[in-house]
Every structure is written in structure tokens, then in C-alpha cells.
């Protein structure tokens, strides 16, 4: 079981990884709070009053892939970024990674035109 955890979590111990994941989720919440604040209330495609149901339905795929990307960023932080998991790093990953992913998709879409 130790080898399995080592393969899944890397060299980071479980409590540090879970704490980092919590801070990454806080960062993700800040990201989505900013996204909610900038929404167009007058659009015909969105309800005027905020709706958790609509928000979840409209962003479910993005949220799922953001969570997967956060897991991968934390797991490979040492190998890819050369940084051990810290709470500040985790917060930054959660806050900025969805925007980076969106930018990558935008660049990919432009390349296909």
C-alpha cells in the first residue's frame, strides 16, 4: 500500500498533500468567485439572480477538469516545477490553473482556424 500511495502522491506525505489540496480548492473557489462576479446578468443565456444549479450545469466540465489538473499539478510539482508542495504554491495552482487551461484551449482553437 505504501508503494501505491508513493506512486499516486509522489514523495509528498499524505497530510501535506491533503492540506495542499485544501488550499488549492480554496484558490479554485476564489477563481470561480471572480468568474461569478464578472458574469453578464442581463444576458438571455443566464438567469438574472445567481443560481447554483445553473452555475454547476454551465461549468461542470470545466470544474471536473480543473480538479483533475490541480491533482496532476500537485502530484508532479517536484518533477515538473521543481517545487515541493507548499500551501502558497497550492493556493496559486488552484487560483490560476483554470485560467491557464482556458488560455491553452483558446490558443488551440486559434491554431485550428
N, CA, C and O atoms as a DFTB+ gen file, in Angstrom:
452 C
 N C O
     1  1       0.821      -1.204       0.000
     2  2       0.000       0.000       0.000
     3  2       0.862       1.264       0.000
     4  3       0.496       2.274      -0.601
     5  1       2.002       1.198       0.675
     6  2       2.890       2.362       0.693
     7  2       3.410       2.680      -0.706
     8  3       3.510       3.847      -1.086
     9  1       3.736       1.653      -1.459
    10  2       4.226       1.880      -2.821
    11  2       3.137       2.518      -3.687
    12  3       3.417       3.412      -4.485
    13  1       1.895       2.054      -3.524
    14  2       0.776       2.621      -4.280
    15  2       0.609       4.106      -3.953
    16  3       0.482       4.931      -4.859
    17  1       0.608       4.447      -2.661
    18  2       0.491       5.858      -2.270
    19  2       1.662       6.669      -2.796
    20  3       1.497       7.822      -3.193
    21  1       2.839       6.070      -2.801
    22  2       4.008       6.764      -3.317
    23  2       3.875       7.023      -4.813
    24  3       4.299       8.072      -5.299
    25  1       3.300       6.094      -5.537
    26  2       3.089       6.298      -6.971
    27  2       2.002       7.340      -7.235
    28  3       2.131       8.152      -8.150
    29  1       0.939       7.319      -6.439
    30  2      -0.168       8.257      -6.638
    31  2       0.200       9.662      -6.181
    32  3      -0.076      10.635      -6.884
    33  1       0.820       9.777      -5.010
    34  2       1.092      11.091      -4.422
    35  2       2.528      11.557      -4.597
    36  3       2.846      12.696      -4.253
    37  1       3.391      10.720      -5.116
    38  2       4.791      11.097      -5.236
    39  2       5.474      11.008      -3.888
    40  3       5.094      10.195      -3.045
    41  1       6.475      11.837      -3.685
    42  2       7.248      11.784      -2.446
    43  2       6.608      12.581      -1.316
    44  3       7.114      12.576      -0.194
    45  1       5.523      13.253      -1.593
    46  2       4.841      14.063      -0.583
    47  2       4.042      13.163       0.353
    48  3       3.369      12.231      -0.088
    49  1       4.124      13.455       1.658
    50  2       3.349      12.658       2.604
    51  2       1.868      13.029       2.502
    52  3       1.519      14.116       2.040
    53  1       1.015      12.122       2.936
    54  2      -0.435      12.276       2.770
    55  2      -0.974      13.539       3.448
    56  3      -1.740      14.261       2.809
    57  1      -0.620      13.856       4.713
    58  2      -1.163      15.078       5.329
    59  2      -0.787      16.354       4.567
    60  3      -1.617      17.249       4.408
    61  1       0.457      16.436       4.098
    62  2       0.874      17.617       3.330
    63  2       0.102      17.701       2.024
    64  3      -0.332      18.778       1.618
    65  1      -0.065      16.557       1.370
    66  2      -0.796      16.537       0.106
    67  2      -2.247      16.968       0.306
    68  3      -2.771      17.765      -0.472
    69  1      -2.898      16.446       1.346
    70  2      -4.298      16.808       1.605
    71  2      -4.435      18.277       1.984
    72  3      -5.391      18.937       1.573
    73  1      -3.486      18.796       2.765
    74  2      -3.516      20.222       3.106
    75  2      -3.313      21.067       1.847
    76  3      -3.986      22.080       1.662
    77  1      -2.387      20.650       0.987
    78  2      -2.178      21.358      -0.274
    79  2      -3.415      21.318      -1.147
    80  3      -3.767      22.312      -1.784
    81  1      -4.073      20.177      -1.178
    82  2      -5.308      20.044      -1.950
    83  2      -6.389      20.978      -1.410
    84  3      -7.128      21.586      -2.184
    85  1      -6.482      21.092      -0.089
    86  2      -7.452      22.009       0.515
    87  2      -7.164      23.451       0.102
    88  3      -8.085      24.183      -0.259
    89  1      -5.900      23.865       0.152
    90  2      -5.558      25.228      -0.257
    91  2      -5.789      25.435      -1.755
    92  3      -6.181      26.524      -2.173
    93  1      -5.552      24.414      -2.557
    94  2      -5.833      24.520      -3.991
    95  2      -7.330      24.681      -4.229
    96  3      -7.733      25.437      -5.113
    97  1      -8.153      23.988      -3.459
    98  2      -9.609      24.135      -3.589
    99  2     -10.064      25.525      -3.154
   100  3     -11.001      26.079      -3.730
   101  1      -9.409      26.091      -2.145
   102  2      -9.710      27.474      -1.748
   103  2      -9.363      28.420      -2.895
   104  3     -10.132      29.329      -3.206
   105  1      -8.209      28.207      -3.523
   106  2      -7.836      29.015      -4.682
   107  2      -8.826      28.868      -5.819
   108  3      -9.154      29.848      -6.488
   109  1      -9.306      27.653      -6.046
   110  2     -10.307      27.405      -7.084
   111  2     -11.605      28.141      -6.765
   112  3     -12.262      28.668      -7.663
   113  1     -11.971      28.174      -5.491
   114  2     -13.174      28.910      -5.077
   115  2     -13.010      30.403      -5.357
   116  3     -13.956      31.051      -5.806
   117  1     -11.820      30.958      -5.099
   118  2     -11.567      32.370      -5.415
   119  2     -11.684      32.623      -6.914
   120  3     -12.239      33.637      -7.338
   121  1     -11.155      31.691      -7.718
   122  2     -11.249      31.828      -9.171
   123  2     -12.711      31.890      -9.621
   124  3     -13.096      32.767     -10.394
   125  1     -13.518      30.949      -9.127
   126  2     -14.920      30.919      -9.551
   127  2     -15.719      32.077      -8.970
   128  3     -16.690      32.515      -9.586
   129  1     -15.336      32.585      -7.802
   130  2     -15.996      33.776      -7.251
   131  2     -15.772      34.958      -8.191
   132  3     -16.695      35.729      -8.456
   133  1     -14.557      35.097      -8.689
   134  2     -14.272      36.155      -9.656
   135  2     -15.037      35.969     -10.950
   136  3     -15.507      36.939     -11.544
   137  1     -15.162      34.735     -11.386
   138  2     -15.909      34.442     -12.612
   139  2     -17.390      34.768     -12.429
   140  3     -18.032      35.300     -13.335
   141  1     -17.930      34.445     -11.249
   142  2     -19.334      34.743     -10.954
   143  2     -19.556      36.249     -10.907
   144  3     -20.566      36.748     -11.404
   145  1     -18.616      36.970     -10.311
   146  2     -18.761      38.424     -10.172
   147  2     -18.770      39.124     -11.531
   148  3     -19.392      40.176     -11.681
   149  1     -18.079      38.543     -12.529
   150  2     -17.996      39.178     -13.846
   151  2     -19.071      38.715     -14.822
   152  3     -19.060      39.126     -15.982
   153  1     -19.989      37.880     -14.383
   154  2     -20.991      37.354     -15.314
   155  2     -21.940      38.467     -15.773
   156  3     -22.124      39.466     -15.079
   157  1     -22.527      38.280     -16.933
   158  2     -23.462      39.251     -17.506
   159  2     -24.875      38.900     -17.052
   160  3     -25.493      37.972     -17.573
   161  1     -25.378      39.653     -16.075
   162  2     -26.707      39.373     -15.527
   163  2     -27.821      39.631     -16.535
   164  3     -28.894      39.036     -16.441
   165  1     -27.572      40.510     -17.494
   166  2     -28.623      40.881     -18.446
   167  2     -28.674      39.961     -19.668
   168  3     -29.539      40.126     -20.528
   169  1     -27.763      39.005     -19.750
   170  2     -27.746      38.087     -20.889
   171  2     -28.979      37.191     -20.873
   172  3     -29.455      36.785     -19.813
   173  1     -29.485      36.892     -22.059
   174  2     -30.622      35.975     -22.184
   175  2     -30.224      34.531     -21.876
   176  3     -31.085      33.686     -21.630
   177  1     -28.925      34.252     -21.890
   178  2     -28.443      32.892     -21.670
   179  2     -28.222      32.545     -20.202
   180  3     -27.960      31.388     -19.874
   181  1     -28.325      33.532     -19.317
   182  2     -28.103      33.286     -17.891
   183  2     -29.243      33.886     -17.078
   184  3     -29.856      34.870     -17.493
   185  1     -29.529      33.293     -15.916
   186  2     -30.565      33.883     -15.058
   187  2     -30.056      35.175     -14.420
   188  3     -28.860      35.327     -14.175
   189  1     -30.985      36.110     -14.152
   190  2     -30.586      37.381     -13.536
   191  2     -30.078      37.141     -12.122
   192  3     -29.024      37.651     -11.742
   193  1     -30.826      36.365     -11.342
   194  2     -30.392      36.008      -9.989
   195  2     -29.425      34.825     -10.086
   196  3     -29.620      33.920     -10.897
   197  1     -28.388      34.844      -9.255
   198  2     -27.426      33.744      -9.268
   199  2     -28.109      32.435      -8.896
   200  3     -28.928      32.386      -7.978
   201  1     -27.765      31.384      -9.616
   202  2     -28.340      30.063      -9.369
   203  2     -27.215      29.029      -9.312
   204  3     -26.464      28.871     -10.275
   205  1     -27.099      28.320      -8.172
   206  2     -26.090      27.271      -8.059
   207  2     -26.326      26.173      -9.088
   208  3     -25.378      25.622      -9.648
   209  1     -27.590      25.859      -9.333
   210  2     -27.911      24.825     -10.312
   211  2     -27.419      25.190     -11.701
   212  3     -26.799      24.375     -12.384
   213  1     -27.700      26.425     -12.119
   214  2     -27.249      26.872     -13.434
   215  2     -25.726      26.933     -13.483
   216  3     -25.112      26.504     -14.459
   217  1     -25.124      27.469     -12.425
   218  2     -23.664      27.572     -12.373
   219  2     -23.013      26.197     -12.518
   220  3     -22.070      26.026     -13.290
   221  1     -23.524      25.225     -11.772
   222  2     -22.967      23.874     -11.822
   223  2     -23.153      23.255     -13.203
   224  3     -22.224      22.668     -13.758
   225  1     -24.358      23.388     -13.751
   226  2     -24.639      22.819     -15.069
   227  2     -23.767      23.473     -16.138
   228  3     -23.254      22.791     -17.024
   229  1     -23.601      24.778     -16.057
   230  2     -22.867      25.525     -17.066
   231  2     -21.353      25.289     -16.980
   232  3     -20.652      25.407     -17.985
   233  1     -20.852      24.960     -15.796
   234  2     -19.406      24.868     -15.591
   235  2     -18.919      23.489     -15.160
   236  3     -17.756      23.347     -14.782
   237  1     -19.767      22.480     -15.205
   238  2     -19.411      21.173     -14.655
   239  2     -18.164      20.578     -15.306
   240  3     -17.278      20.088     -14.606
   241  1     -18.086      20.615     -16.607
   242  2     -16.926      20.036     -17.297
   243  2     -15.659      20.798     -16.915
   244  3     -14.622      20.190     -16.650
   245  1     -15.742      22.119     -16.887
   246  2     -14.583      22.935     -16.512
   247  2     -14.152      22.643     -15.073
   248  3     -12.957      22.552     -14.792
   249  1     -15.102      22.499     -14.178
   250  2     -14.789      22.216     -12.778
   251  2     -14.110      20.857     -12.644
   252  3     -13.105      20.732     -11.943
   253  1     -14.648      19.847     -13.307
   254  2     -14.068      18.498     -13.226
   255  2     -12.643      18.491     -13.765
   256  3     -11.743      17.934     -13.136
   257  1     -12.433      19.110     -14.927
   258  2     -11.091      19.123     -15.492
   259  2     -10.144      20.001     -14.686
   260  3      -8.945      19.726     -14.638
   261  1     -10.654      21.045     -14.057
   262  2      -9.822      21.856     -13.161
   263  2      -9.368      21.035     -11.963
   264  3      -8.207      21.115     -11.559
   265  1     -10.268      20.250     -11.394
   266  2      -9.908      19.396     -10.257
   267  2      -8.856      18.359     -10.661
   268  3      -7.907      18.106      -9.918
   269  1      -9.033      17.766     -11.838
   270  2      -8.039      16.800     -12.319
   271  2      -6.687      17.474     -12.565
   272  3      -5.643      16.912     -12.234
   273  1      -6.708      18.665     -13.141
   274  2      -5.466      19.395     -13.406
   275  2      -4.778      19.798     -12.103
   276  3      -3.550      19.772     -12.014
   277  1      -5.564      20.170     -11.095
   278  2      -4.986      20.503      -9.788
   279  2      -4.306      19.279      -9.195
   280  3      -3.186      19.368      -8.691
   281  1      -4.981      18.135      -9.254
   282  2      -4.372      16.900      -8.754
   283  2      -3.043      16.639      -9.452
   284  3      -2.047      16.330      -8.798
   285  1      -3.024      16.760     -10.778
   286  2      -1.799      16.499     -11.532
   287  2      -0.713      17.522     -11.218
   288  3       0.458      17.163     -11.096
   289  1      -1.090      18.789     -11.088
   290  2      -0.103      19.830     -10.778
   291  2       0.524      19.597      -9.408
   292  3       1.732      19.763      -9.239
   293  1      -0.292      19.213      -8.432
   294  2       0.259      18.932      -7.106
   295  2       1.101      17.656      -7.119
   296  3       2.155      17.595      -6.486
   297  1       0.638      16.654      -7.833
   298  2       1.367      15.383      -7.881
   299  2       2.731      15.547      -8.532
   300  3       3.722      14.998      -8.051
   301  1       2.784      16.297      -9.619
   302  2       4.034      16.435     -10.355
   303  2       4.743      17.760     -10.082
   304  3       5.552      18.203     -10.897
   305  1       4.455      18.392      -8.959
   306  2       5.066      19.693      -8.654
   307  2       6.584      19.599      -8.567
   308  3       7.284      20.498      -9.032
   309  1       7.095      18.535      -7.986
   310  2       8.546      18.389      -7.866
   311  2       9.161      18.062      -9.222
   312  3      10.158      18.668      -9.615
   313  1       8.573      17.109      -9.935
   314  2       9.145      16.686     -11.208
   315  2       9.044      17.764     -12.284
   316  3       9.981      17.952     -13.060
   317  1       7.925      18.468     -12.339
   318  2       7.692      19.421     -13.428
   319  2       8.137      20.836     -13.072
   320  3       8.811      21.497     -13.863
   321  1       7.757      21.299     -11.875
   322  2       8.053      22.676     -11.479
   323  2       9.302      22.787     -10.613
   324  3       9.831      23.884     -10.437
   325  1       9.783      21.669     -10.069
   326  2      10.929      21.702      -9.174
   327  2      10.601      22.317      -7.823
   328  3      11.480      22.867      -7.160
   329  1       9.344      22.228      -7.414
   330  2       8.876      22.852      -6.176
   331  2       8.162      21.803      -5.338
   332  3       7.302      21.078      -5.838
   333  1       8.526      21.724      -4.049
   334  2       7.752      20.880      -3.143
   335  2       6.399      21.528      -2.904
   336  3       6.244      22.736      -3.083
   337  1       5.431      20.737      -2.505
   338  2       4.098      21.280      -2.231
   339  2       4.160      22.172      -1.000
   340  3       4.508      21.725       0.092
   341  1       3.817      23.439      -1.196
   342  2       3.628      24.374      -0.088
   343  2       2.197      24.874      -0.184
   344  3       1.547      24.724      -1.218
   345  1       1.719      25.458       0.876
   346  2       0.338      25.923       0.870
   347  2       0.180      27.116      -0.079
   348  3      -0.856      27.258      -0.728
   349  1       1.202      27.971      -0.160
   350  2       1.137      29.110      -1.074
   351  2       1.136      28.635      -2.526
   352  3       0.362      29.130      -3.345
   353  1       1.998      27.679      -2.837
   354  2       2.031      27.105      -4.182
   355  2       0.682      26.483      -4.525
   356  3       0.169      26.669      -5.629
   357  1       0.111      25.747      -3.578
   358  2      -1.178      25.084      -3.803
   359  2      -2.291      26.095      -4.036
   360  3      -3.128      25.907      -4.920
   361  1      -2.305      27.166      -3.249
   362  2      -3.299      28.224      -3.431
   363  2      -3.170      28.831      -4.827
   364  3      -4.169      29.048      -5.513
   365  1      -1.943      29.100      -5.235
   366  2      -1.706      29.653      -6.570
   367  2      -2.125      28.714      -7.685
   368  3      -2.678      29.149      -8.695
   369  1      -1.864      27.434      -7.504
   370  2      -2.279      26.439      -8.501
   371  2      -3.790      26.451      -8.649
   372  3      -4.304      26.497      -9.766
   373  1      -4.499      26.409      -7.541
   374  2      -5.962      26.389      -7.594
   375  2      -6.548      27.652      -8.188
   376  3      -7.558      27.604      -8.890
   377  1      -5.915      28.787      -7.910
   378  2      -6.444      30.067      -8.362
   379  2      -6.156      30.317      -9.839
   380  3      -6.990      30.892     -10.539
   381  1      -4.994      29.896     -10.322
   382  2      -4.592      30.267     -11.685
   383  2      -4.730      29.161     -12.725
   384  3      -4.859      29.453     -13.914
   385  1      -4.707      27.919     -12.310
   386  2      -4.709      26.822     -13.276
   387  2      -5.920      26.811     -14.207
   388  3      -5.745      26.554     -15.399
   389  1      -7.146      27.076     -13.726
   390  2      -8.278      27.101     -14.667
   391  2      -8.115      28.166     -15.754
   392  3      -8.507      27.950     -16.901
   393  1      -7.540      29.306     -15.397
   394  2      -7.319      30.370     -16.385
   395  2      -6.261      29.937     -17.403
   396  3      -6.397      30.213     -18.595
   397  1      -5.222      29.269     -16.942
   398  2      -4.180      28.773     -17.843
   399  2      -4.759      27.738     -18.804
   400  3      -4.442      27.745     -19.993
   401  1      -5.599      26.857     -18.293
   402  2      -6.239      25.845     -19.141
   403  2      -7.113      26.516     -20.197
   404  3      -7.079      26.132     -21.366
   405  1      -7.896      27.515     -19.792
   406  2      -8.750      28.239     -20.741
   407  2      -7.902      28.923     -21.809
   408  3      -8.270      28.924     -22.984
   409  1      -6.776      29.501     -21.415
   410  2      -5.883      30.150     -22.370
   411  2      -5.307      29.132     -23.352
   412  3      -5.191      29.418     -24.544
   413  1      -4.950      27.964     -22.867
   414  2      -4.424      26.919     -23.750
   415  2      -5.468      26.484     -24.771
   416  3      -5.141      26.282     -25.941
   417  1      -6.721      26.338     -24.342
   418  2      -7.780      25.967     -25.282
   419  2      -8.018      27.072     -26.305
   420  3      -8.285      26.789     -27.473
   421  1      -7.923      28.323     -25.876
   422  2      -8.115      29.443     -26.801
   423  2      -7.009      29.448     -27.857
   424  3      -7.282      29.659     -29.039
   425  1      -5.781      29.220     -27.443
   426  2      -4.660      29.156     -28.387
   427  2      -4.839      27.980     -29.346
   428  3      -4.585      28.104     -30.544
   429  1      -5.273      26.852     -28.816
   430  2      -5.502      25.671     -29.648
   431  2      -6.598      25.934     -30.677
   432  3      -6.468      25.536     -31.835
   433  1      -7.672      26.599     -30.265
   434  2      -8.759      26.901     -31.197
   435  2      -8.302      27.853     -32.293
   436  3      -8.706      27.701     -33.445
   437  1      -7.459      28.840     -31.952
   438  2      -6.938      29.769     -32.962
   439  2      -6.042      29.038     -33.956
   440  3      -6.039      29.360     -35.144
   441  1      -5.292      28.069     -33.483
   442  2      -4.396      27.319     -34.362
   443  2      -5.174      26.477     -35.361
   444  3      -4.672      26.180     -36.445
   445  1      -6.383      26.094     -35.011
   446  2      -7.205      25.265     -35.902
   447  2      -7.933      26.084     -36.957
   448  3      -8.472      25.518     -37.908
   449  1      -7.960      27.391     -36.810
   450  2      -8.678      28.238     -37.784
   451  2      -7.940      28.319     -39.093
   452  3      -8.398      28.986     -40.020
